Amino acid sequence: MNIPSNLKYTKDHEWLKVEGNGEATVGITDFAQSQLGDIVFIEVETVGETLGHEEVFGTVEAVKTVSDMFMPVSGEVLEVNPKITDQPDVVNKDPYGEGWIVKIKMTNPAEVNNLLTAEQYKGVVSE
């Protein structure tokens, strides 16, 4: 299972990559996409909204189930990955690269310190 060490993780299987200027990219983990199976639709209707830590920012629909996606940190949703509209399965193929979900502007960057490291996340998914 792929768990890049340069990212931060949530117990709900989202990842966060901190960019410059308080911006960050958010997606779902390799573990999450493998558990969901074939992803057929991703809905994010929160662009322009400022959401708190662990608030739902969208849903991911797979053949088997629908799952909420939660904000890893508080922030404003700036944009949605345009690829996931026409090719939602890009999340299955490349969850940490081309399959990112949203870009956010963090409103409380210190919350990043509460997220899991790659090593801690490995412990979560191996339970």
Backbone atoms as SQL, in Angstrom:
CREATE TABLE atoms (id INTEGER PRIMARY KEY, chain TEXT, resi INTEGER, resn TEXT, atom TEXT, x REAL, y REAL, z REAL);
INSERT INTO atoms VALUES
  (1, 'A', 1, 'MET', 'N', 0.839, -1.180, 0.000),
  (2, 'A', 1, 'MET', 'CA', 0.000, 0.000, 0.000),
  (3, 'A', 1, 'MET', 'C', 0.890, 1.251, 0.000),
  (4, 'A', 2, 'ASN', 'N', 0.503, 2.211, -0.798),
  (5, 'A', 2, 'ASN', 'CA', 1.282, 3.427, -0.968),
  (6, 'A', 2, 'ASN', 'C', 0.864, 4.479, 0.064),
  (7, 'A', 3, 'ILE', 'N', 1.804, 4.892, 0.931),
  (8, 'A', 3, 'ILE', 'CA', 1.558, 5.929, 1.932),
  (9, 'A', 3, 'ILE', 'C', 2.755, 6.887, 1.904),
  (10, 'A', 4, 'PRO', 'N', 2.700, 7.904, 1.021),
  (11, 'A', 4, 'PRO', 'CA', 3.840, 8.827, 0.908),
  (12, 'A', 4, 'PRO', 'C', 4.160, 9.527, 2.226),
  (13, 'A', 5, 'SER', 'N', 5.456, 9.636, 2.513),
  (14, 'A', 5, 'SER', 'CA', 5.882, 10.220, 3.787),
  (15, 'A', 5, 'SER', 'C', 5.800, 11.739, 3.807),
  (16, 'A', 6, 'ASN', 'N', 5.644, 12.380, 2.642),
  (17, 'A', 6, 'ASN', 'CA', 5.603, 13.840, 2.598),
  (18, 'A', 6, 'ASN', 'C', 4.205, 14.417, 2.819),
  (19, 'A', 7, 'LEU', 'N', 3.214, 13.555, 3.079),
  (20, 'A', 7, 'LEU', 'CA', 1.837, 13.999, 3.280),
  (21, 'A', 7, 'LEU', 'C', 1.424, 13.815, 4.733),
  (22, 'A', 8, 'LYS', 'N', 0.315, 14.456, 5.098),
  (23, 'A', 8, 'LYS', 'CA', -0.319, 14.259, 6.404),
  (24, 'A', 8, 'LYS', 'C', -1.638, 13.540, 6.155),
  (25, 'A', 9, 'TYR', 'N', -2.127, 12.825, 7.176),
  (26, 'A', 9, 'TYR', 'CA', -3.291, 11.960, 6.995),
  (27, 'A', 9, 'TYR', 'C', -4.310, 12.144, 8.113),
  (28, 'A', 10, 'THR', 'N', -5.564, 11.748, 7.807),
  (29, 'A', 10, 'THR', 'CA', -6.608, 11.732, 8.833),
  (30, 'A', 10, 'THR', 'C', -7.013, 10.286, 9.096),
  (31, 'A', 11, 'LYS', 'N', -7.639, 10.058, 10.230),
  (32, 'A', 11, 'LYS', 'CA', -8.141, 8.714, 10.540),
  (33, 'A', 11, 'LYS', 'C', -9.281, 8.330, 9.594),
  (34, 'A', 12, 'ASP', 'N', -9.864, 9.318, 8.921),
  (35, 'A', 12, 'ASP', 'CA', -10.944, 9.075, 7.961),
  (36, 'A', 12, 'ASP', 'C', -10.429, 8.857, 6.539),
  (37, 'A', 13, 'HIS', 'N', -9.099, 8.750, 6.378),
  (38, 'A', 13, 'HIS', 'CA', -8.466, 8.367, 5.114),
  (39, 'A', 13, 'HIS', 'C', -8.408, 9.477, 4.060),
  (40, 'A', 14, 'GLU', 'N', -8.319, 10.727, 4.519),
  (41, 'A', 14, 'GLU', 'CA', -7.981, 11.818, 3.617),
  (42, 'A', 14, 'GLU', 'C', -6.497, 12.135, 3.795),
  (43, 'A', 15, 'TRP', 'N', -5.895, 12.700, 2.749),
  (44, 'A', 15, 'TRP', 'CA', -4.517, 13.167, 2.858),
  (45, 'A', 15, 'TRP', 'C', -4.478, 14.661, 2.588),
  (46, 'A', 16, 'LEU', 'N', -3.415, 15.297, 3.088),
  (47, 'A', 16, 'LEU', 'CA', -3.229, 16.733, 2.929),
  (48, 'A', 16, 'LEU', 'C', -1.779, 16.996, 2.555),
  (49, 'A', 17, 'LYS', 'N', -1.589, 17.777, 1.501),
  (50, 'A', 17, 'LYS', 'CA', -0.245, 18.200, 1.104),
  (51, 'A', 17, 'LYS', 'C', -0.195, 19.713, 1.234),
  (52, 'A', 18, 'VAL', 'N', 0.620, 20.198, 2.141),
  (53, 'A', 18, 'VAL', 'CA', 0.746, 21.632, 2.370),
  (54, 'A', 18, 'VAL', 'C', 1.577, 22.235, 1.243),
  (55, 'A', 19, 'GLU', 'N', 1.013, 23.269, 0.599),
  (56, 'A', 19, 'GLU', 'CA', 1.706, 24.001, -0.462),
  (57, 'A', 19, 'GLU', 'C', 2.185, 25.325, 0.157),
  (58, 'A', 20, 'GLY', 'N', 2.598, 26.257, -0.646),
  (59, 'A', 20, 'GLY', 'CA', 3.012, 27.555, -0.135),
  (60, 'A', 20, 'GLY', 'C', 1.821, 28.450, 0.171),
  (61, 'A', 21, 'ASN', 'N', 2.037, 29.544, 0.864),
  (62, 'A', 21, 'ASN', 'CA', 1.025, 30.569, 1.125),
  (63, 'A', 21, 'ASN', 'C', -0.207, 30.053, 1.848),
  (64, 'A', 22, 'GLY', 'N', -0.065, 29.039, 2.673),
  (65, 'A', 22, 'GLY', 'CA', -1.203, 28.532, 3.434),
  (66, 'A', 22, 'GLY', 'C', -2.196, 27.722, 2.627),
  (67, 'A', 23, 'GLU', 'N', -1.822, 27.368, 1.409),
  (68, 'A', 23, 'GLU', 'CA', -2.709, 26.537, 0.589),
  (69, 'A', 23, 'GLU', 'C', -2.313, 25.075, 0.741),
  (70, 'A', 24, 'ALA', 'N', -3.274, 24.207, 0.464),
  (71, 'A', 24, 'ALA', 'CA', -3.028, 22.772, 0.580),
  (72, 'A', 24, 'ALA', 'C', -3.897, 22.026, -0.423),
  (73, 'A', 25, 'THR', 'N', -3.453, 20.841, -0.769),
  (74, 'A', 25, 'THR', 'CA', -4.204, 19.946, -1.650),
  (75, 'A', 25, 'THR', 'C', -4.715, 18.790, -0.804),
  (76, 'A', 26, 'VAL', 'N', -5.951, 18.367, -1.088),
  (77, 'A', 26, 'VAL', 'CA', -6.601, 17.304, -0.319),
  (78, 'A', 26, 'VAL', 'C', -7.065, 16.208, -1.268),
  (79, 'A', 27, 'GLY', 'N', -6.937, 14.970, -0.816),
  (80, 'A', 27, 'GLY', 'CA', -7.437, 13.838, -1.582),
  (81, 'A', 27, 'GLY', 'C', -7.762, 12.696, -0.641),
  (82, 'A', 28, 'ILE', 'N', -8.124, 11.558, -1.219),
  (83, 'A', 28, 'ILE', 'CA', -8.349, 10.364, -0.404),
  (84, 'A', 28, 'ILE', 'C', -7.170, 9.425, -0.600),
  (85, 'A', 29, 'THR', 'N', -6.904, 8.619, 0.394),
  (86, 'A', 29, 'THR', 'CA', -5.718, 7.772, 0.382),
  (87, 'A', 29, 'THR', 'C', -5.867, 6.553, -0.531),
  (88, 'A', 30, 'ASP', 'N', -4.740, 5.939, -0.806),
  (89, 'A', 30, 'ASP', 'CA', -4.710, 4.696, -1.574),
  (90, 'A', 30, 'ASP', 'C', -5.554, 3.632, -0.869),
  (91, 'A', 31, 'PHE', 'N', -5.458, 3.586, 0.457),
  (92, 'A', 31, 'PHE', 'CA', -6.263, 2.633, 1.227),
  (93, 'A', 31, 'PHE', 'C', -7.752, 2.901, 1.011),
  (94, 'A', 32, 'ALA', 'N', -8.156, 4.164, 1.079),
  (95, 'A', 32, 'ALA', 'CA', -9.574, 4.517, 0.912),
  (96, 'A', 32, 'ALA', 'C', -10.091, 4.109, -0.460),
  (97, 'A', 33, 'GLN', 'N', -9.336, 4.441, -1.507),
  (98, 'A', 33, 'GLN', 'CA', -9.812, 4.101, -2.856),
  (99, 'A', 33, 'GLN', 'C', -9.875, 2.591, -3.036),
  (100, 'A', 34, 'SER', 'N', -8.951, 1.856, -2.421),
  (101, 'A', 34, 'SER', 'CA', -8.977, 0.397, -2.565),
  (102, 'A', 34, 'SER', 'C', -10.166, -0.211, -1.827),
  (103, 'A', 35, 'GLN', 'N', -10.537, 0.380, -0.700),
  (104, 'A', 35, 'GLN', 'CA', -11.694, -0.103, 0.053),
  (105, 'A', 35, 'GLN', 'C', -13.007, 0.242, -0.654),
  (106, 'A', 36, 'LEU', 'N', -13.057, 1.404, -1.303),
  (107, 'A', 36, 'LEU', 'CA', -14.260, 1.822, -2.017),
  (108, 'A', 36, 'LEU', 'C', -14.488, 1.001, -3.278),
  (109, 'A', 37, 'GLY', 'N', -13.412, 0.642, -3.951),
  (110, 'A', 37, 'GLY', 'CA', -13.545, -0.052, -5.233),
  (111, 'A', 37, 'GLY', 'C', -13.634, 0.964, -6.361),
  (112, 'A', 38, 'ASP', 'N', -14.261, 0.585, -7.463),
  (113, 'A', 38, 'ASP', 'CA', -14.317, 1.442, -8.646),
  (114, 'A', 38, 'ASP', 'C', -15.124, 2.702, -8.366),
  (115, 'A', 39, 'ILE', 'N', -14.445, 3.853, -8.417),
  (116, 'A', 39, 'ILE', 'CA', -15.100, 5.138, -8.165),
  (117, 'A', 39, 'ILE', 'C', -15.782, 5.592, -9.449),
  (118, 'A', 40, 'VAL', 'N', -17.084, 5.912, -9.330),
  (119, 'A', 40, 'VAL', 'CA', -17.871, 6.274, -10.511),
  (120, 'A', 40, 'VAL', 'C', -18.320, 7.737, -10.512),
  (121, 'A', 41, 'PHE', 'N', -18.273, 8.417, -9.348),
  (122, 'A', 41, 'PHE', 'CA', -18.741, 9.799, -9.288),
  (123, 'A', 41, 'PHE', 'C', -18.182, 10.468, -8.042),
  (124, 'A', 42, 'ILE', 'N', -17.762, 11.715, -8.190),
  (125, 'A', 42, 'ILE', 'CA', -17.301, 12.504, -7.050),
  (126, 'A', 42, 'ILE', 'C', -18.039, 13.830, -7.086),
  (127, 'A', 43, 'GLU', 'N', -18.628, 14.194, -5.963),
  (128, 'A', 43, 'GLU', 'CA', -19.399, 15.430, -5.890),
  (129, 'A', 43, 'GLU', 'C', -18.791, 16.352, -4.837),
  (130, 'A', 44, 'VAL', 'N', -18.454, 17.563, -5.273),
  (131, 'A', 44, 'VAL', 'CA', -17.968, 18.596, -4.365),
  (132, 'A', 44, 'VAL', 'C', -18.723, 19.872, -4.714),
  (133, 'A', 45, 'GLU', 'N', -19.603, 20.303, -3.819),
  (134, 'A', 45, 'GLU', 'CA', -20.389, 21.510, -4.050),
  (135, 'A', 45, 'GLU', 'C', -20.051, 22.585, -3.023),
  (136, 'A', 46, 'THR', 'N', -18.818, 22.554, -2.519),
  (137, 'A', 46, 'THR', 'CA', -18.442, 23.466, -1.440),
  (138, 'A', 46, 'THR', 'C', -17.395, 24.500, -1.874),
  (139, 'A', 47, 'VAL', 'N', -17.150, 24.649, -3.183),
  (140, 'A', 47, 'VAL', 'CA', -16.176, 25.635, -3.645),
  (141, 'A', 47, 'VAL', 'C', -16.626, 27.025, -3.196),
  (142, 'A', 48, 'GLY', 'N', -15.691, 27.771, -2.618),
  (143, 'A', 48, 'GLY', 'CA', -16.009, 29.100, -2.115),
  (144, 'A', 48, 'GLY', 'C', -16.464, 29.117, -0.666),
  (145, 'A', 49, 'GLU', 'N', -16.735, 27.947, -0.111),
  (146, 'A', 49, 'GLU', 'CA', -17.175, 27.864, 1.285),
  (147, 'A', 49, 'GLU', 'C', -15.985, 27.646, 2.205),
  (148, 'A', 50, 'THR', 'N', -16.090, 28.211, 3.408),
  (149, 'A', 50, 'THR', 'CA', -15.093, 27.961, 4.439),
  (150, 'A', 50, 'THR', 'C', -15.675, 26.940, 5.398),
  (151, 'A', 51, 'LEU', 'N', -14.976, 25.837, 5.552),
  (152, 'A', 51, 'LEU', 'CA', -15.455, 24.721, 6.365),
  (153, 'A', 51, 'LEU', 'C', -14.494, 24.465, 7.511),
  (154, 'A', 52, 'GLY', 'N', -15.031, 23.938, 8.590),
  (155, 'A', 52, 'GLY', 'CA', -14.218, 23.596, 9.740),
  (156, 'A', 52, 'GLY', 'C', -13.600, 22.216, 9.599),
  (157, 'A', 53, 'HIS', 'N', -12.633, 21.969, 10.449),
  (158, 'A', 53, 'HIS', 'CA', -11.967, 20.673, 10.524),
  (159, 'A', 53, 'HIS', 'C', -13.017, 19.575, 10.706),
  (160, 'A', 54, 'GLU', 'N', -12.929, 18.528, 9.907),
  (161, 'A', 54, 'GLU', 'CA', -13.800, 17.350, 9.910),
  (162, 'A', 54, 'GLU', 'C', -15.205, 17.604, 9.370),
  (163, 'A', 55, 'GLU', 'N', -15.479, 18.790, 8.811),
  (164, 'A', 55, 'GLU', 'CA', -16.763, 18.996, 8.144),
  (165, 'A', 55, 'GLU', 'C', -16.721, 18.322, 6.778),
  (166, 'A', 56, 'VAL', 'N', -17.878, 17.884, 6.296),
  (167, 'A', 56, 'VAL', 'CA', -17.974, 17.215, 5.000),
  (168, 'A', 56, 'VAL', 'C', -17.793, 18.237, 3.884),
  (169, 'A', 57, 'PHE', 'N', -16.857, 17.953, 2.967),
  (170, 'A', 57, 'PHE', 'CA', -16.666, 18.855, 1.821),
  (171, 'A', 57, 'PHE', 'C', -17.158, 18.246, 0.519),
  (172, 'A', 58, 'GLY', 'N', -17.504, 16.964, 0.526),
  (173, 'A', 58, 'GLY', 'CA', -17.984, 16.317, -0.679),
  (174, 'A', 58, 'GLY', 'C', -18.229, 14.836, -0.443),
  (175, 'A', 59, 'THR', 'N', -18.639, 14.162, -1.508),
  (176, 'A', 59, 'THR', 'CA', -18.877, 12.720, -1.418),
  (177, 'A', 59, 'THR', 'C', -18.193, 12.025, -2.587),
  (178, 'A', 60, 'VAL', 'N', -17.837, 10.791, -2.331),
  (179, 'A', 60, 'VAL', 'CA', -17.266, 9.944, -3.378),
  (180, 'A', 60, 'VAL', 'C', -18.167, 8.712, -3.494),
  (181, 'A', 61, 'GLU', 'N', -18.577, 8.440, -4.729),
  (182, 'A', 61, 'GLU', 'CA', -19.483, 7.317, -4.975),
  (183, 'A', 61, 'GLU', 'C', -18.742, 6.238, -5.745),
  (184, 'A', 62, 'ALA', 'N', -18.800, 5.045, -5.202),
  (185, 'A', 62, 'ALA', 'CA', -18.207, 3.887, -5.863),
  (186, 'A', 62, 'ALA', 'C', -19.336, 2.920, -6.216),
  (187, 'A', 63, 'VAL', 'N', -18.990, 1.882, -6.935),
  (188, 'A', 63, 'VAL', 'CA', -19.996, 0.893, -7.326),
  (189, 'A', 63, 'VAL', 'C', -20.691, 0.327, -6.090),
  (190, 'A', 64, 'LYS', 'N', -19.928, 0.134, -4.992),
  (191, 'A', 64, 'LYS', 'CA', -20.454, -0.513, -3.793),
  (192, 'A', 64, 'LYS', 'C', -21.107, 0.434, -2.797),
  (193, 'A', 65, 'THR', 'N', -20.684, 1.700, -2.755),
  (194, 'A', 65, 'THR', 'CA', -21.087, 2.559, -1.643),
  (195, 'A', 65, 'THR', 'C', -20.876, 4.034, -1.968),
  (196, 'A', 66, 'VAL', 'N', -21.406, 4.894, -1.102),
  (197, 'A', 66, 'VAL', 'CA', -21.149, 6.333, -1.150),
  (198, 'A', 66, 'VAL', 'C', -20.527, 6.712, 0.183),
  (199, 'A', 67, 'SER', 'N', -19.492, 7.550, 0.129),
  (200, 'A', 67, 'SER', 'CA', -18.787, 7.922, 1.346),
  (201, 'A', 67, 'SER', 'C', -18.557, 9.430, 1.384),
  (202, 'A', 68, 'ASP', 'N', -18.716, 10.023, 2.573),
  (203, 'A', 68, 'ASP', 'CA', -18.410, 11.437, 2.750),
  (204, 'A', 68, 'ASP', 'C', -16.906, 11.635, 2.783),
  (205, 'A', 69, 'MET', 'N', -16.481, 12.830, 2.364),
  (206, 'A', 69, 'MET', 'CA', -15.085, 13.230, 2.490),
  (207, 'A', 69, 'MET', 'C', -15.044, 14.388, 3.489),
  (208, 'A', 70, 'PHE', 'N', -14.097, 14.337, 4.409),
  (209, 'A', 70, 'PHE', 'CA', -14.027, 15.302, 5.506),
  (210, 'A', 70, 'PHE', 'C', -12.804, 16.197, 5.382),
  (211, 'A', 71, 'MET', 'N', -12.969, 17.464, 5.745),
  (212, 'A', 71, 'MET', 'CA', -11.853, 18.417, 5.721),
  (213, 'A', 71, 'MET', 'C', -10.808, 17.999, 6.749),
  (214, 'A', 72, 'PRO', 'N', -9.543, 17.837, 6.317),
  (215, 'A', 72, 'PRO', 'CA', -8.493, 17.488, 7.270),
  (216, 'A', 72, 'PRO', 'C', -8.145, 18.649, 8.200),
  (217, 'A', 73, 'VAL', 'N', -8.304, 19.879, 7.700),
  (218, 'A', 73, 'VAL', 'CA', -8.082, 21.094, 8.486),
  (219, 'A', 73, 'VAL', 'C', -9.132, 22.116, 8.060),
  (220, 'A', 74, 'SER', 'N', -9.331, 23.129, 8.870),
  (221, 'A', 74, 'SER', 'CA', -10.270, 24.200, 8.521),
  (222, 'A', 74, 'SER', 'C', -9.732, 24.983, 7.336),
  (223, 'A', 75, 'GLY', 'N', -10.642, 25.384, 6.445),
  (224, 'A', 75, 'GLY', 'CA', -10.190, 26.179, 5.312),
  (225, 'A', 75, 'GLY', 'C', -11.277, 26.433, 4.299),
  (226, 'A', 76, 'GLU', 'N', -10.930, 27.279, 3.332),
  (227, 'A', 76, 'GLU', 'CA', -11.835, 27.606, 2.235),
  (228, 'A', 76, 'GLU', 'C', -11.522, 26.706, 1.051),
  (229, 'A', 77, 'VAL', 'N', -12.553, 26.111, 0.478),
  (230, 'A', 77, 'VAL', 'CA', -12.372, 25.266, -0.703),
  (231, 'A', 77, 'VAL', 'C', -12.193, 26.191, -1.906),
  (232, 'A', 78, 'LEU', 'N', -11.011, 26.161, -2.509),
  (233, 'A', 78, 'LEU', 'CA', -10.680, 27.057, -3.614),
  (234, 'A', 78, 'LEU', 'C', -11.051, 26.485, -4.971),
  (235, 'A', 79, 'GLU', 'N', -10.772, 25.198, -5.173),
  (236, 'A', 79, 'GLU', 'CA', -11.059, 24.600, -6.477),
  (237, 'A', 79, 'GLU', 'C', -11.177, 23.094, -6.364),
  (238, 'A', 80, 'VAL', 'N', -11.867, 22.537, -7.353),
  (239, 'A', 80, 'VAL', 'CA', -12.019, 21.088, -7.467),
  (240, 'A', 80, 'VAL', 'C', -11.194, 20.640, -8.667),
  (241, 'A', 81, 'ASN', 'N', -10.572, 19.494, -8.546),
  (242, 'A', 81, 'ASN', 'CA', -9.805, 18.929, -9.648),
  (243, 'A', 81, 'ASN', 'C', -10.743, 18.702, -10.839),
  (244, 'A', 82, 'PRO', 'N', -10.523, 19.380, -11.972),
  (245, 'A', 82, 'PRO', 'CA', -11.431, 19.211, -13.111),
  (246, 'A', 82, 'PRO', 'C', -11.433, 17.797, -13.688),
  (247, 'A', 83, 'LYS', 'N', -10.348, 17.052, -13.508),
  (248, 'A', 83, 'LYS', 'CA', -10.272, 15.684, -14.053),
  (249, 'A', 83, 'LYS', 'C', -11.285, 14.745, -13.415),
  (250, 'A', 84, 'ILE', 'N', -11.601, 14.966, -12.128),
  (251, 'A', 84, 'ILE', 'CA', -12.451, 13.988, -11.443),
  (252, 'A', 84, 'ILE', 'C', -13.908, 14.058, -11.886),
  (253, 'A', 85, 'THR', 'N', -14.287, 15.122, -12.593),
  (254, 'A', 85, 'THR', 'CA', -15.652, 15.218, -13.107),
  (255, 'A', 85, 'THR', 'C', -15.870, 14.219, -14.237),
  (256, 'A', 86, 'ASP', 'N', -14.951, 14.216, -15.191),
  (257, 'A', 86, 'ASP', 'CA', -15.082, 13.339, -16.360),
  (258, 'A', 86, 'ASP', 'C', -14.416, 11.983, -16.169),
  (259, 'A', 87, 'GLN', 'N', -13.425, 11.930, -15.281),
  (260, 'A', 87, 'GLN', 'CA', -12.677, 10.688, -15.069),
  (261, 'A', 87, 'GLN', 'C', -12.525, 10.421, -13.573),
  (262, 'A', 88, 'PRO', 'N', -13.614, 10.124, -12.867),
  (263, 'A', 88, 'PRO', 'CA', -13.490, 9.903, -11.426),
  (264, 'A', 88, 'PRO', 'C', -12.571, 8.735, -11.062),
  (265, 'A', 89, 'ASP', 'N', -12.395, 7.794, -11.996),
  (266, 'A', 89, 'ASP', 'CA', -11.529, 6.651, -11.715),
  (267, 'A', 89, 'ASP', 'C', -10.044, 7.039, -11.657),
  (268, 'A', 90, 'VAL', 'N', -9.701, 8.295, -12.001),
  (269, 'A', 90, 'VAL', 'CA', -8.323, 8.756, -11.844),
  (270, 'A', 90, 'VAL', 'C', -7.921, 8.672, -10.363),
  (271, 'A', 91, 'VAL', 'N', -8.894, 8.753, -9.464),
  (272, 'A', 91, 'VAL', 'CA', -8.615, 8.626, -8.032),
  (273, 'A', 91, 'VAL', 'C', -8.180, 7.194, -7.710),
  (274, 'A', 92, 'ASN', 'N', -8.759, 6.204, -8.384),
  (275, 'A', 92, 'ASN', 'CA', -8.329, 4.819, -8.204),
  (276, 'A', 92, 'ASN', 'C', -6.916, 4.606, -8.736),
  (277, 'A', 93, 'LYS', 'N', -6.609, 5.238, -9.854),
  (278, 'A', 93, 'LYS', 'CA', -5.331, 5.015, -10.530),
  (279, 'A', 93, 'LYS', 'C', -4.180, 5.781, -9.888),
  (280, 'A', 94, 'ASP', 'N', -4.442, 7.002, -9.411),
  (281, 'A', 94, 'ASP', 'CA', -3.360, 7.868, -8.926),
  (282, 'A', 94, 'ASP', 'C', -3.880, 8.776, -7.803),
  (283, 'A', 95, 'PRO', 'N', -4.208, 8.191, -6.633),
  (284, 'A', 95, 'PRO', 'CA', -4.855, 8.980, -5.575),
  (285, 'A', 95, 'PRO', 'C', -4.005, 10.125, -5.016),
  (286, 'A', 96, 'TYR', 'N', -2.684, 10.034, -5.126),
  (287, 'A', 96, 'TYR', 'CA', -1.814, 11.082, -4.566),
  (288, 'A', 96, 'TYR', 'C', -1.311, 12.065, -5.620),
  (289, 'A', 97, 'GLY', 'N', -1.634, 11.831, -6.878),
  (290, 'A', 97, 'GLY', 'CA', -1.146, 12.696, -7.949),
  (291, 'A', 97, 'GLY', 'C', -2.301, 13.296, -8.717),
  (292, 'A', 98, 'GLU', 'N', -2.561, 12.740, -9.904),
  (293, 'A', 98, 'GLU', 'CA', -3.622, 13.247, -10.776),
  (294, 'A', 98, 'GLU', 'C', -5.015, 13.153, -10.141),
  (295, 'A', 99, 'GLY', 'N', -5.157, 12.301, -9.125),
  (296, 'A', 99, 'GLY', 'CA', -6.462, 12.076, -8.508),
  (297, 'A', 99, 'GLY', 'C', -6.742, 12.918, -7.275),
  (298, 'A', 100, 'TRP', 'N', -6.050, 14.056, -7.113),
  (299, 'A', 100, 'TRP', 'CA', -6.362, 14.928, -5.980),
  (300, 'A', 100, 'TRP', 'C', -7.809, 15.407, -6.098),
  (301, 'A', 101, 'ILE', 'N', -8.405, 15.815, -4.983),
  (302, 'A', 101, 'ILE', 'CA', -9.827, 16.190, -5.000),
  (303, 'A', 101, 'ILE', 'C', -10.025, 17.711, -4.986),
  (304, 'A', 102, 'VAL', 'N', -9.502, 18.393, -3.963),
  (305, 'A', 102, 'VAL', 'CA', -9.689, 19.844, -3.859),
  (306, 'A', 102, 'VAL', 'C', -8.406, 20.537, -3.429),
  (307, 'A', 103, 'LYS', 'N', -8.347, 21.830, -3.715),
  (308, 'A', 103, 'LYS', 'CA', -7.311, 22.710, -3.173),
  (309, 'A', 103, 'LYS', 'C', -8.011, 23.649, -2.190),
  (310, 'A', 104, 'ILE', 'N', -7.351, 23.886, -1.052),
  (311, 'A', 104, 'ILE', 'CA', -7.942, 24.718, -0.019),
  (312, 'A', 104, 'ILE', 'C', -6.963, 25.797, 0.438),
  (313, 'A', 105, 'LYS', 'N', -7.530, 26.836, 1.029),
  (314, 'A', 105, 'LYS', 'CA', -6.734, 27.867, 1.727),
  (315, 'A', 105, 'LYS', 'C', -6.983, 27.633, 3.207),
  (316, 'A', 106, 'MET', 'N', -5.960, 27.203, 3.922),
  (317, 'A', 106, 'MET', 'CA', -6.122, 26.874, 5.335),
  (318, 'A', 106, 'MET', 'C', -6.412, 28.134, 6.146),
  (319, 'A', 107, 'THR', 'N', -7.382, 28.054, 7.049),
  (320, 'A', 107, 'THR', 'CA', -7.683, 29.187, 7.923),
  (321, 'A', 107, 'THR', 'C', -7.002, 29.040, 9.274),
  (322, 'A', 108, 'ASN', 'N', -6.551, 27.829, 9.598),
  (323, 'A', 108, 'ASN', 'CA', -5.825, 27.601, 10.839),
  (324, 'A', 108, 'ASN', 'C', -4.717, 26.582, 10.564),
  (325, 'A', 109, 'PRO', 'N', -3.602, 27.033, 9.947),
  (326, 'A', 109, 'PRO', 'CA', -2.537, 26.109, 9.558),
  (327, 'A', 109, 'PRO', 'C', -1.981, 25.273, 10.714),
  (328, 'A', 110, 'ALA', 'N', -2.128, 25.738, 11.946),
  (329, 'A', 110, 'ALA', 'CA', -1.624, 24.975, 13.091),
  (330, 'A', 110, 'ALA', 'C', -2.330, 23.628, 13.230),
  (331, 'A', 111, 'GLU', 'N', -3.523, 23.494, 12.655),
  (332, 'A', 111, 'GLU', 'CA', -4.248, 22.217, 12.721),
  (333, 'A', 111, 'GLU', 'C', -3.489, 21.094, 12.027),
  (334, 'A', 112, 'VAL', 'N', -2.589, 21.432, 11.115),
  (335, 'A', 112, 'VAL', 'CA', -1.782, 20.414, 10.424),
  (336, 'A', 112, 'VAL', 'C', -1.027, 19.567, 11.446),
  (337, 'A', 113, 'ASN', 'N', -0.631, 20.189, 12.554),
  (338, 'A', 113, 'ASN', 'CA', 0.122, 19.476, 13.590),
  (339, 'A', 113, 'ASN', 'C', -0.688, 18.368, 14.258),
  (340, 'A', 114, 'ASN', 'N', -2.024, 18.403, 14.102),
  (341, 'A', 114, 'ASN', 'CA', -2.889, 17.381, 14.699),
  (342, 'A', 114, 'ASN', 'C', -3.128, 16.192, 13.768),
  (343, 'A', 115, 'LEU', 'N', -2.650, 16.304, 12.529),
  (344, 'A', 115, 'LEU', 'CA', -2.849, 15.216, 11.571),
  (345, 'A', 115, 'LEU', 'C', -1.810, 14.126, 11.782),
  (346, 'A', 116, 'LEU', 'N', -2.083, 12.970, 11.189),
  (347, 'A', 116, 'LEU', 'CA', -1.206, 11.818, 11.333),
  (348, 'A', 116, 'LEU', 'C', -0.031, 11.884, 10.364),
  (349, 'A', 117, 'THR', 'N', 1.116, 11.415, 10.808),
  (350, 'A', 117, 'THR', 'CA', 2.250, 11.225, 9.904),
  (351, 'A', 117, 'THR', 'C', 2.002, 9.939, 9.112),
  (352, 'A', 118, 'ALA', 'N', 2.828, 9.698, 8.108),
  (353, 'A', 118, 'ALA', 'CA', 2.712, 8.461, 7.325),
  (354, 'A', 118, 'ALA', 'C', 2.845, 7.241, 8.235),
  (355, 'A', 119, 'GLU', 'N', 3.792, 7.276, 9.170),
  (356, 'A', 119, 'GLU', 'CA', 3.985, 6.143, 10.090),
  (357, 'A', 119, 'GLU', 'C', 2.758, 5.917, 10.966),
  (358, 'A', 120, 'GLN', 'N', 2.183, 7.006, 11.472),
  (359, 'A', 120, 'GLN', 'CA', 0.980, 6.882, 12.316),
  (360, 'A', 120, 'GLN', 'C', -0.194, 6.357, 11.498),
  (361, 'A', 121, 'TYR', 'N', -0.315, 6.828, 10.252),
  (362, 'A', 121, 'TYR', 'CA', -1.409, 6.378, 9.391),
  (363, 'A', 121, 'TYR', 'C', -1.258, 4.887, 9.056),
  (364, 'A', 122, 'LYS', 'N', -0.039, 4.437, 8.864),
  (365, 'A', 122, 'LYS', 'CA', 0.195, 2.988, 8.629),
  (366, 'A', 122, 'LYS', 'C', -0.383, 2.179, 9.773),
  (367, 'A', 123, 'GLY', 'N', -0.251, 2.688, 10.991),
  (368, 'A', 123, 'GLY', 'CA', -0.820, 2.010, 12.147),
  (369, 'A', 123, 'GLY', 'C', -2.331, 1.948, 12.103),
  (370, 'A', 124, 'VAL', 'N', -2.973, 3.002, 11.595),
  (371, 'A', 124, 'VAL', 'CA', -4.427, 3.049, 11.482),
  (372, 'A', 124, 'VAL', 'C', -4.931, 1.999, 10.500),
  (373, 'A', 125, 'VAL', 'N', -4.300, 1.927, 9.346),
  (374, 'A', 125, 'VAL', 'CA', -4.795, 1.015, 8.301),
  (375, 'A', 125, 'VAL', 'C', -4.387, -0.440, 8.528),
  (376, 'A', 126, 'SER', 'N', -3.480, -0.682, 9.436),
  (377, 'A', 126, 'SER', 'CA', -3.072, -2.072, 9.689),
  (378, 'A', 126, 'SER', 'C', -3.850, -2.691, 10.838),
  (379, 'A', 127, 'GLU', 'N', -4.735, -1.901, 11.479),
  (380, 'A', 127, 'GLU', 'CA', -5.508, -2.416, 12.626),
  (381, 'A', 127, 'GLU', 'C', -6.562, -3.400, 12.192);
